[in-house]
Amino acid sequence: MQEQFSKSDGDARPFTRSRRLPPYRGVLAVDAKDFTGRPALEHETISRTVPDLLMTALARVGLRRLWDDRQFPNTTGDGYVFGFDASLMPLVIHPFLHTLQEVLTDYNVLSHGVAPMRLRASLHVGPLADTGDEFGGNGTVRNDTHRLLDSRPVKAVLASHKENITHLASILSDRCYEDAVLSGYTGRHLDHFVEVGATVDGKPFAQRAWVYVPQPSGPLYDGALDADDSTTAAVREDAPVSESAGPQSPRVENSAPGGNINSGTVHGGQSVSNHGIAGDYVEGNKANRVRGFQGDQVRGDKNRGRS
């Protein structure tokens, strides 16, 4: 049976007529951290610099054609977004994101007198039409790409990791992760990606996503990445308890000069502090899935004062 399609198909209401899906496209969006906090004089410079950095990184990894063929490109003032051939998604995840971190490092080192540039990046994939005009690329996939870019977990990385080391934090949609990473097509092990619940303050948005940081300088674990942007990577001891959890039990604090004491049944929060013990300095909760830098932090002679 011959297929029948007309130009008016695109104008038909949803769920009333079957039609072809738009092409399956990858979408990359980036955003500069603290853009609104910069002096107005710098805004135009940043807006022009972001796409230049993207182009430089793509050219360095042999993907200049992806930049030349980008679809529905658009500046967002403090960032940039464009679509690309979805089959190239594994290469965009790696080595492009790793190289973009290197390009940002070079830029921040060599740009004397200019505030450091730190970027968030989000990647998504799905059907999007490109009409070739300013309305091209609109759709749920594009909207969700920007929501991921503004989500708490990826903001928490740049807020908690060292600004002189970690210049880029990225977040992948679950579909992007399943298609390009879990499938084995991306040259990065699964352990480089941390599952998070992506939410945006004031927006009805909540999705499973995956954070990838090419050059971390702090811990990567669920509790830290789901924290508010203003918190550090450590779990906050003063975090509020949900009202649904019932009345709060008093906090119990145990302290021992040479070890930990934990006897009886404890309800509510517990704070444990170890001082004067060779090894980790632990305060608060160290449990949870931790990725990134987990070694001891020692200053001075580790054996000093020990008999």
C-alpha positions in Angstrom: 0.0 0.0 0.0 1.4 3.4 -1.0 2.0 5.7 1.9 0.0 9.0 1.8 1.6 12.1 3.4 0.7 15.7 2.8 2.3 19.0 3.7 -0.6 19.5 6.2 0.5 16.5 8.3 2.7 18.8 10.4 -0.3 21.0 11.2 -2.5 18.1 12.4 -3.2 17.9 16.1 -1.3 15.3 18.2 -2.7 11.8 18.4 -5.0 12.3 15.4 -2.8 11.2 12.5 0.3 9.1 12.2 3.3 10.7 10.5 7.1 10.1 10.2 9.3 10.9 13.1 11.7 13.8 12.6 15.4 12.8 12.3 17.1 11.4 15.4 19.5 14.1 16.5 22.0 14.7 19.3 21.8 18.0 21.1 24.6 19.8 23.0 24.0 22.8 25.2 26.6 24.6 27.3 26.3 27.4 29.9 28.8 29.6 31.5 28.9 29.6 35.3 28.1 32.8 37.1 27.4 34.7 33.9 24.9 37.1 35.5 27.4 37.9 38.2 30.0 39.1 35.8 30.2 42.8 34.9 28.0 43.7 32.0 31.1 44.7 30.0 32.2 41.1 29.9 28.9 39.6 28.7 29.4 40.1 25.0 32.9 38.7 25.2 31.7 35.6 27.0 28.9 35.1 24.5 31.4 35.2 21.6 34.0 33.1 23.4 31.8 30.1 24.3 31.2 29.0 20.6 34.8 29.6 19.8 35.9 27.3 22.6 33.5 24.6 21.4 34.7 24.9 17.8 38.4 24.7 19.0 37.7 21.5 21.0 35.8 19.9 18.1 38.6 20.7 15.7 41.2 19.3 18.0 39.5 15.9 18.1 38.9 15.8 14.4 35.2 16.7 14.6 35.4 20.1 12.8 32.9 18.8 10.3 30.3 18.3 13.1 30.7 22.0 13.9 30.4 23.0 10.2 27.3 20.9 9.8 25.6 21.8 13.1 21.9 22.2 13.1 19.6 24.9 14.6 22.6 26.6 16.3 21.6 29.4 18.8 23.3 31.5 21.4 21.6 31.7 24.8 23.6 34.7 25.9 25.5 32.9 28.6 25.9 29.7 26.5 25.3 27.9 23.2 23.2 25.1 21.8 23.1 23.1 18.6 22.1 19.8 17.1 24.2 17.2 15.3 24.3 13.8 13.8 23.3 11.4 16.6 25.6 8.7 15.4 28.5 10.9 16.5 27.3 11.1 20.1 29.9 8.6 21.5 32.7 10.8 20.1 31.1 14.0 21.6 31.0 12.3 25.0 34.6 11.2 24.6 37.0 12.6 23.6 35.3 15.9 22.9 34.2 16.7 26.5 37.7 15.7 27.8 39.3 17.9 25.2 36.9 20.8 26.0 38.1 20.6 29.6 41.7 20.9 28.3 40.8 23.9 26.0 39.1 25.6 29.0 42.2 25.0 31.1 44.5 26.6 28.4 42.1 29.5 28.0 42.0 30.2 31.8 45.7 30.0 32.1 46.6 32.2 29.2 43.8 34.8 29.5 45.5 37.1 32.0 43.2 39.6 33.5 40.0 37.8 32.4 37.9 35.9 34.9 38.1 32.1 34.5 35.6 30.4 32.2 33.8 27.4 33.7 31.1 25.6 31.7 28.3 23.2 32.3 27.3 21.0 29.4 24.3 18.8 28.8 23.7 16.1 26.2 20.5 14.6 25.0 19.3 12.7 22.0 15.9 12.2 20.2 13.7 13.2 17.3 13.9 16.9 16.4 12.9 18.6 13.2 15.1 21.2 11.6 13.1 23.6 9.5 16.2 25.7 8.6 14.9 28.9 10.3 14.8 30.3 13.8 12.1 27.9 14.8 14.0 24.8 14.0 15.0 22.2 16.6 12.1 22.9 18.9 10.6 20.1 20.8 10.7 18.1 24.1 14.2 16.9 23.6 15.5 20.5 23.2 13.5 21.6 26.3 14.8 18.8 28.4 18.4 19.5 27.3 18.2 22.9 28.8 16.5 21.6 32.0 19.3 19.2 32.5 21.8 22.0 32.0 20.1 24.0 34.8 19.6 21.0 37.1 21.0 20.7 40.6 23.5 17.9 40.2 25.6 19.5 37.5 25.6 22.8 39.2 26.7 21.1 42.4 29.9 19.9 40.7 31.1 23.3 39.8 30.1 24.7 43.2 32.0 22.1 45.1 35.0 21.2 42.9 38.1 23.4 42.7 37.8 26.2 40.2 41.4 26.0 39.2 41.1 22.3 38.2 37.5 21.4 37.2 36.5 23.8 34.4 33.8 21.6 32.9 30.9 19.5 34.3 28.6 17.6 32.1 25.3 15.8 32.4 23.8 13.2 30.1 20.1 12.3 29.7 19.3 8.7 30.5 18.4 8.0 26.9 21.8 9.4 25.8 23.6 7.3 28.4 21.8 4.1 27.4 22.3 4.6 23.7 25.9 5.8 23.7 27.6 4.7 27.0 25.8 1.6 28.3 25.9 0.2 24.8 29.8 0.2 24.9 30.2 2.7 22.0 31.8 5.4 24.1 35.5 5.2 25.0 34.8 5.7 28.7 34.1 3.1 31.3 30.7 3.1 33.1 32.5 4.0 36.3 33.2 7.5 35.0 29.4 8.3 35.1 27.4 8.9 38.2 23.6 8.3 38.3 21.7 11.3 39.7 18.2 12.6 40.0 18.1 15.7 37.9 15.7 18.4 39.2 15.4 22.1 38.6 14.3 24.6 41.2 10.9 26.0 40.4 10.3 23.8 37.4 8.2 20.6 37.2 11.2 18.6 36.0 12.6 15.4 37.4 14.5 12.8 35.4 17.2 10.2 35.9 20.5 11.4 34.4 24.2 10.8 34.5 27.0 13.2 35.5 30.4 13.0 33.8 33.3 15.2 35.0 36.4 14.9 32.8 38.7 16.3 35.5 37.2 16.0 39.0 38.7 17.7 42.0 36.3 16.6 44.6 34.0 13.7 45.5 31.4 12.4 43.1 28.6 10.6 44.8 24.8 10.7 44.9 24.4 12.7 48.1 26.7 15.5 46.9 25.4 15.8 43.4 21.7 15.9 44.5 22.6 18.7 47.0 21.7 22.3 46.4 24.1 24.4 44.4 25.1 26.4 47.5 26.3 23.4 49.4 29.7 21.7 49.2 30.3 18.1 48.2 30.2 16.9 51.8 26.9 15.8 53.2 25.5 18.7 55.3 25.0 17.9 59.0 22.3 20.5 59.4 20.2 19.2 56.5 16.5 19.5 57.4 14.5 16.3 58.0 11.3 15.9 56.0 8.1 16.4 57.9 6.9 13.0 56.6 9.7 11.3 58.6 7.9 12.1 61.9 9.3 13.9 64.9 13.0 14.4 65.0 15.0 12.5 67.5 17.8 14.2 69.3 21.3 14.1 67.7 23.7 11.8 69.4 27.4 12.7 69.4 30.0 10.1 70.4 33.7 11.1 70.8 36.6 8.8 71.6 40.3 9.9 71.6 41.5 6.7 70.0 38.5 5.3 68.2 34.8 5.2 67.7 32.1 4.5 70.2 28.7 3.3 69.0 26.7 1.5 71.6 23.0 1.0 72.0 20.3 2.0 69.6 20.6 5.4 68.0 17.6 7.3 66.5 18.0 10.4 64.4 21.3 11.8 63.2 24.7 10.7 64.4 27.9 12.7 64.2 31.2 10.9 64.6 34.6 12.8 64.8 38.0 11.2 64.9 41.0 13.3 65.9 44.6 12.2 66.3 44.2 9.0 64.4 46.5 8.2 61.5 44.4 7.8 58.4 41.2 9.5 57.3 39.8 12.5 59.1 36.1 11.7 59.2 33.3 14.0 60.2 29.7 13.4 59.3 28.7 10.5 57.1 31.3 8.9 54.8 29.0 6.2 53.6 27.4 6.2 50.2 28.7 5.6 46.7 31.8 7.7 46.4 33.8 8.4 43.2 36.6 10.8 42.6 39.2 11.7 45.2 38.9 9.6 48.3 42.5 9.5 49.7 43.7 10.8 53.0 44.4 14.5 53.3 47.5 14.9 55.5 49.5 18.1 56.3 52.8 17.8 58.1 54.2 14.7 59.7 51.6 12.0 59.9 53.4 10.3 62.8 54.1 13.5 64.8 52.9 13.3 68.4 52.5 9.5 68.4 54.3 7.6 71.1 
